[in-house]
Amino acid sequence: MKKQNLVPLVASTLFTLCSYADESKENYQQETTIVTASRYQQSKDDIIPSISIIEREDILNLQALNILDILSLQQGIDVARTGGNGSQTSVFVRGTNSNHTLILIDGVRAASSFTGSFAWENLPVSQIERIEIVRGSRVSYYGSDAIGGVINIITRKQDKLYARYTTGSYETHSFDAGFGGSTENNQYSIVLGHQQTDGFSATNENNLFGFNPDNDGYENQNLTISASHQFVDSKLSLNYFNTKADIDFDSFLNRGNSMTSERIIKLSWNGQLFNAWDSEVAISNNNNTNVTKVFSNDFNSDRLNFDLLLNKSIKNNHIGLGLSYRNENSEYNHSVVNQLNYNDSRNNRAIFASWQSDINKNIISLSGRYDNNSVYGNNFSTDAGWAYQITNTIRVNLSAGSAFHAPSLDELFSPVFNSIVFSPDAGQFINFFSIEGNSELKPEESTNYELGLKFNLADNHRLAINAFYYEIDNLIDFQGHTFKPFNVNEATIKGIEVAYNYRYNNLNFNANGTFQDANNDQSNTPLLRRPDNKVNLSIDKFFQQFSFGSSIRYASENPDFGVDLEGYTVIDLRAAYKINSHWKISAKLENIADEEYQIINGYNTAGASGYLTIEWQQ
């Protein structure tokens, strides 16, 4: 039953409550820097494209249990999930495909080289210190994938001892703890976590691949370690991220389970080279695995990265230079059908440069990158941006760029197979099949444009409006009975994002809307799982020891395979009480109207549920 008429009632109630609340002064205007946009530290006011910064404090205030709770409240971002916590999660930025967004963890490329996708479902929010979102093409800085934008997950840097425990609906239990410290020249931090839930049935009777009404549980163990040493004029840093997950899912066999892991290690040196250029030399490794016994398969994806970044400011100009090398390897093993096994690799070399200048009331930015790949050849990508400060409170910005997305190793090299074979793991005969790889695939290519206005109405009022337009060519489509991929499709995406933020007297109010048209030009049909209209509201009131707030998410009709899913409105409530300087207790009610809705056809979403958190810190 739809309950969307509750939205104005709840919003009105929240505003009324806040208008009678006690007031105290708050310093809203703070200098904020971001490194993701141009690969060097910049003030957010010097960045031309649309950005969002989500701090640890914001994550704790939302009492987020998973990444969907966070990203679904951001403009220009759609999140789709095949069930509850731990189910496969896809993130779409500005209507582009889920693999058209570059995902970084501590600046390290994180998506699997096997599938080309990132396992959002296994990213524990307990390990996130900060999220930096840059919308629009950044391929000229990072290379393949950053068509829709870049999302950089910066992991925890804990400076004291703490512990947190959450329990709630669906037999959910989550625990994380950490400690850290620093001396004059050294810093260290360790954070570990464990999450488990019995969940609910991921599928319903509309599912085309199998329906089993049992609960689909999830368990995750995770760890981050960071350490650094400050020399006289340089710094050496180590970051380590590891997560392991046990995931239940429904399939045509009525049961399924996958064991996955993700590991990222980064060693970096920051100092000065070549006549006082600010420099970073980094080597990193990303490894992820997936074992699904019911399908008798497992895969291992490994990526080695080397980056050299050079930056220098000369008066009002900033120059950035970089070299990059990347080696990717993917190994697929099938315990029953040897014909499905393969082990392939590729490497990528790149050089890139950027220039940004602040001239009077103008900011001008130019960047270019040349990539040479051992499989699909060469690509040259460019971005240009301009911003003009019309008045002290109004700024206009314009940008354009070219970008590309490289095919995954599975799309390139998967051997074709289709036969009925007895599986000892499943205890029955199964029709095993795989897509037929196509080594002749070319990268998907795009051209994008953005026009924006930013209004700093006051220190505590901010409004941003951005219009975007994409043309994407060589989109990969899977055809025939072997599902062989070909470059055949084209897509056009256009839309407008609006974001407003107000902070005054310990009251925070955020509202944003996304209005987009994402269309497959080949078939003249909408791109799936990306609603045309989306609106988010979030409001919080903070007292000396107590806080309360609410979030409201609305999405219009959502196109999926063979069906248009109904729009929905989801309302969450939250409250927290700081008992003393060490103890804090928080409570959250999700989907309080018990809205029944689907984001993906045949997959369930959580009903009305509640969670309680208790936290202690040193």
N, C-alpha and C positions, 0 to 999 in steps of 0.2 A: 504494500500500500504506500502511495506517495504521500509525503508529509511536508512538501515544500512551503506550505503556508506558514510554517513555524519560523521561517527565516526572519521576516520583519519583526515578529513578536520577540524573538530572542535578542535581536540586535537592539531593539528599542529598550528592552529591559536592561541590557548591559549598559547602555548609555545613561539611562536614568540612575542606575546604581552608582556609576562613576561620578556623576555630577554632584552627588551628595557626599562623596568621599573626602577624607582629610587630604590636604595638599601640602607638599613640601617641595623645596627647590631641587632642580635637577640640572646638571650640566650636560646639555645635549650635544653641543658642538665639540667634536673631538677629531683630531687628525687621524685618519685611517689610511693605511697603505696596503697595496696589493701587488703581488709578484707575478700572477698568472697571465695578465693581459699581454705583456710585452717581454716577459722573462727577465725583468729586473724590477727592483722595488720602486713603485710610483705612488704618489698620492692619488687617491681615488678621484679627486677633482681634475687630475691631469689625463685621465683615461677617456678616450673618445667613445668606444662602444659601450653598450648597456652592460652593467655589472651588478652582481648581488654578493654581499658578504654575510655569511651566517656564522656567528661566533658561538663558542661553547656555551656561553650564558643563554643564548637564544635556544639552543638545543635542550638545555636543562629546563628552561621555562616552558617549552612545549611538552616536556616529559615524553619525548619521542621514543618509541620502541623500535622503530626501523626507519630506513631512509625514506620510505613513502610518506611518513608523517611530516618530513621536513621539505622534500622537494615538491610535493604536490601543492604546497602553499605558495610556490614561486611563480611569477608571471612567465609565460612563454614555455612552461615545462608541463608535459603530460606524463603520468606514471601509470603503467598497466602491470597487473600482477595476477598470476594464475592460482589464486587461493590466498591463504593466510601467510603468517610470518614464515620465511624460508622458501616460499614459492617463487618460481622464476619471475623476475622483475625487469621490465623494460622502461627506459626513460627516453622521451622524445623532446628535443629542444627545437622550438620554432617550427614544429610540424615536420622536421626532417626525420629520417629513419633512426632507429635506436642505435645503430652502429655509425651514425654520422656525428656523434659527439665524442670528443676525446676525453677519456677519463684518466686522471692522474692521481696517484697517491704519493704525497710528498714530492711531487714533481716528476714521478716516474710513470711512464705509460703502463696501464694496468690491464687492458682488455686482453683476452685470450687470443694468441695468434692462430689457434685452431679454429675457433668459431668467429673471431672478430668482435665478440661481444664481451661486456663486463658483467660479472655475476653480482649485481647490486644486492640481491637477496642475502648474500653472505657478508656484507659489510656491516660490522657492528657499530651502532651509534656511540657506544661507550668508548670507542677508540678515536672519535673524531674531535679535534680541537677547533677546527675552522673549515668552512667550505667557501671557496671562491668560485663564482660562476661568471664566465664571460660569454655573452651571447654574440653570435655572428662568427664569421669565418676567422680562424686563427691558424690556418694551414701554413701561411708564410712564415710563421714562427715555430710551429711544432711538426709540420708534415701531415701525413695522411690522417683522416678521420675528423679533423676539427672543422667540419662544414657548418653544423648547427651551433657549435660553440665548444667551450672547454669547461669541465668541472674538475677542480683540483681539491682533493681531500687531504687536509693537513692533519696528521695524527697527533695524539696527545703528547704534551710536554709537562708532566706532572712535577710540581715543586714541593709537595708535602704529602703526608700519608692520608689516605681516604679510603672509605668503603661504602658501597651502595647496593641495596637489595630491593628488587621489585617483584611483586606477586600480583596475580589477578586472574581474569577470565581465561577460559580454555586451559586451565592448569599451567599458566605461564609463570615461570620463575627465571629471574635474571640477577646475576651477581657480578659486580666488577670492583676491583680494588687496585690501588697503585701507590707508588711512592716515588720520590725524587729529591734531588738536592743539587746544590752548586757550591763551588768555592770560587776563589778569585779567577781561576783559569779553567775550571772544569764544570761540566754539567752532565747530569744523568737522570733518566726517568724510566720507570717500568710500570706498565699498566696491563693487567690481565683480566679476562672476563669469561663468563659462561652464561649461556642462555638456552632455555629449553621450554617447549610448549607442546601440549597434546594436540593443539590446533582444532580445526573443524574439517569437515569434508571439503576438499579443494574443488571437487566437481559437482555438477548437478545433472539432471536428466537431459539438458540441452547439449551436453558435451559430445563431440563427434568422435573422440578418441578413447572413451571409456568412462563409465560412471560407477563409482563405488562409494556408498554412503558412509564409509568408515572415516574416523578422524585421521588427518594427515599431520603427523608431528614433525618437529624440527628441533635440532640441537646444534649449538655452535660454541666452539672454544676459540679464544683469540688472545693475542699477545702483541704488544708493541714495546720496543726498547729503543731508546735514543741516548746518545752520548756525544759530547763534544769537548775539544780542548782548544783553548785560545793561546796561540803562540804570540810572539811580540807583535807581528804584523800580518798574521794569517790565522785561519781557523780550520780545524779538521773535524768533520761531523760524520756520525754513523746513525742511520735509521733502519730499523728492522720491524716489519709487519708480517704477522702470520695469523691465518684463520683457517679452522677446519670445521666442516659442517656435515651433519647426517640428516638427510632430507627424505621424507616420505612423500610419495605422489601417487596419483591414480593413472592407470594406463589401460590399454585394451586387455591386459592380463589381470585387471582389477587390483593390482598391487604394484608397487615399485619403490625402490630406495636407491639413493645416490649418496656416495661419500665423496666430498670435494675438499680441496685445499687451495689456498692462495698464499704465496710467500713473496715478499718484496724486500730487497736489501739494497741500500744506497750508501756509498762512501763518497764524500765530497770534500774538496779543499777550496776555501775562499781566501783570496788575497789579492795581490797586485802583480801583474806581469807586463812585459813589453812597454816600458816607459809609463808606468802608473795607470794602466788599464785595470779597472775592477774586474776580477776574474773568478770564474768557478770552473773547476775540473771535477767531473763526476763520473763514476762508474756504477752501474746498477744492474740488478738481475730481477726478473719477474718470472715466477714459476707457478703454474696452476695445474691441478689434476682433477679428474672426474672418473669414478668407478661406479658403474651401474650393473650389478650382477644379473638382474633379471633380463637384461639385454645382452649379457655376456661380453660387455665391452669396457674399455678404459682408455683414456687419452691423457697425454702429458704435453703441456705447452710450455716452452721456455724462451725467454727473450733476454739478450744481453745488450746493454746500452752504454755508449760512451759519449759524453757531451763536453765541449769546451765553449764557455760563454765569456765574451769580452764586452765590457761596457765602459763608456767614458762620457762625461759631461764637459762641454766646452761652452762657456757663457750660457746662452739660452738654448743650446742644442745638446741632444743626447744621441750618441751613436752606439749601436749594438751589433756585434758580430758573433757568429757561431759556427762550429763544426759539430757534426753528429754522425755517429755510426751505430747501426742496429743490426743484430743478427737474431733471426727468429727460427725456431725449430718446433715442429709438431709431430708427435708420434701417436698413432692410433693402433690399438691392439684388440683383436676379437678372439676370445678363447675357443670359439666353435668354428668360425669361418675364416680360415687363413687368408682367403682372397681379399678380405676387407682391410687387412693390415697395410699400413704405409708409414713411412718416416721421411719427411721432406723438410727443407729449410730454404731460407732466402736471406739476403742481407741488403741493407739500405745505407747509402752514404749521402750526406747532405751538407750544404753550406748555405748560410742565410745571413742577411744584414737588415738593419732597421735604422731609421732616422726619425727623430721627433724634435720639433722646434716650437718654442713659445715666442711668438712675435706679436708685440702689442697685445691685442685682444684675441689673437688667433693661436690655435694649436694645430700644427700640421704634422701628419705622420705618414711615412712611407716604409714599406717592408717588402722583401722578396726572398724567395727560397728556391734552391735547385736541388731536386732529389734524383738520385740514380739508384734504381732497384734492379737486382739481379734477375728478376722474373719478368716484370712488366715494363722495364725501361725507364725513361726520364719524365719528370714533371717539373714545370716551373710555375710557382704560385706567387701572387702579388696581393697586397692590400694597400689601400690609400684611405686616409681619414682626414677630416677637417672639422674643427669646432671654432665657433665664434661667440664671444661673450657680448651679446647685444646690449644688455644692461647689467647692473650689478646682480640682478636676480634671475636673468633669463639667458640661457645658452642654447644655440642651435648646433647640431652636429650632423655630418654627412659622411658616409663611408661606402666603399665598394671593394670587392675582392673576388679572387678566383680560388677554388679549392678542389680537393679530390679525396676520394676514399678508395683505398686499395682493397681488392678481394682478399678474403681469408684463405689460409692454406688449405682448409677443407674444400672450399669452393674451387680451388685450383687443382688439387691433386687427389681428391677422394676417388678410389677405384669403384667402378660400377658393379653391383651384385644384387641379384634378386632371386631367392630360392627358399623353399620350405625345408627347414633343417630341425632335427630334434635338439633341444637345448637342455642339458643336464641342470643348469641353474634354474630354469623355469619349470622343468619336469614335463614338458610337452613340446609338440612340434610348433615352430614359429616361422612365419614368413620374414626372414631377414632380408633387408634391402638397404641400400645406401644411395645417395645422390651420385651422379656421374660428374666428377670434376672436369673443369675446362681450363686447361693451361693457357688458352688463348684469351682469357678474360682480360679486359682493360679496366683501369680504375674508373669509378663513377666520378663525374666532374660537375662542378657547379659554378655559377656566377651569382653573387648576391649583392644587394644594395640595402642601405639603411639610412633613414632620415629621422632625427630625433630632436626633441625639445626638453630641456631641463629647467625647472623653476625652483629656485631656492626662495620660497616666499617669505621665510624668516628662518632663524636658527633652528626652529622646531617644526617647520613645514617644508616638505619636499614633494615635488610632483615631477614625474618623468613620463613622456609619451614617445614611443618609438614605433615607426612603421618599417616593415621589412619585406623584402621581395627576393625570392630564389628561383633560379632556373637550373634544374639538375638534369644532366644528360648521361647516357650510358648506364642507366639504372639496371641493376642485375635482376633478372627474372628467371624463375625455374620452370622449364618446359618439358613436355613429353613424359612418358612413363618412367624414365630414369631421372627425372627432375634435374636435368642438366642445366647449369646456369648459363645465360647469355646476356650480353649487353643490348637490350632492346627498348627499355622503357625510358620515358621522359616525365618529369614532374615539374609543376609550377606551384610555388607556395607563396602566399602573401598574407599579411596580417598586421595588426596593431596591438601593442602592449601599452597598458596604462598602469602606473604604480604610484601610490600616494602614501606618505608616511607622516605621522603627526606624533610628537612627543611633548608633553607638558605636564609639570607637577606630578611626575611619577605615573602618568598615564601614557601608554603606548598604543597607537592605533595604526594598523596597516591595512591597506586595501589595494587590490590589483585585479586587472582583467586582461584576458587574452581573447582576441577576436581574429580568427584565422580561417583561411581557405587553402587546404592542402589537397592538390588534385593530381591524379595520375593522368597525364595527357594522352597516353597510349589508348587507354580504355575509357577516358572521360569519366572516371569514377573517383570518389574521395579516397585519400590514403587512410588506411584503417587505424582504429584505436586512437584517433586524434580528434576530439570534439571541436566543433567550430567555435564555441563560446565557453569561457571558463571565468569564474569570478571567485576570489578569495577574500575573506574578511578575518582579521585577527585583532583582538583587543585585550589588553592586560592593564590591571591597576595594581600598583605596588605600595604597600605600607611599610612601616618600619620592620615588622616581623612577618607580615601576612601579605599574600598576593592571590589574586584570582583572575581568570580570563577565559576566553572562548575563541574558537576558530570555526569558521563556516566555509565549506567548500561546495561550490556549485559547478556542475558541468552539464552542457546540453547533450542532445542526442549524440551517440557515439557509434560510428560505422564499424562493423566487424564482418567477418565472412558470412555473406548471405543474409544479414540481418542488421537493422539499426537498433541499437540498444537505447533504452529510455534514459533521459537525463536524470540527474539525481542531485540531492542536497544532503550533505553530511555535517552534523553539528557536534562539536566536542566542547567539553567544559573541563577546567582544571583549577586547582587551588594548591597553595603551599604555605606551610607555617614553619618559620625558623624558631625552634625551641630555645636555643642559645647559640653561642658562637661555634659549637661543635655539631649539634644535631639539627636535622631538618626533616620534615615529613611532608610528602606530596601525594595528591590524589588526582586521578584523571578519569573522566567518563567519556567514552568514545561513542559516536553515533547514537546520541541520546534519544533521537526520534525513532530508532530501530528501523532505519530506512533499508528496504530491500532493493538492491541494485546490483548490476554487473558492469565491470569494466571490460572484461573479455567474455564473449559468449560461452556459456557452459561452465564458467568458473564462479564460485561463490566469493562473497566478501563478508567481513565480520559484521555481526549485528551489534546491538547495544552491549557494551562491555565496560568493565571498570578495572583500574589498576591502582595499587598503593605502593609508594616508594619511601624508604627510610634511608637517610644518608648521614654518615659521620665523617668529619674531617678534622685533622689535627689543628 
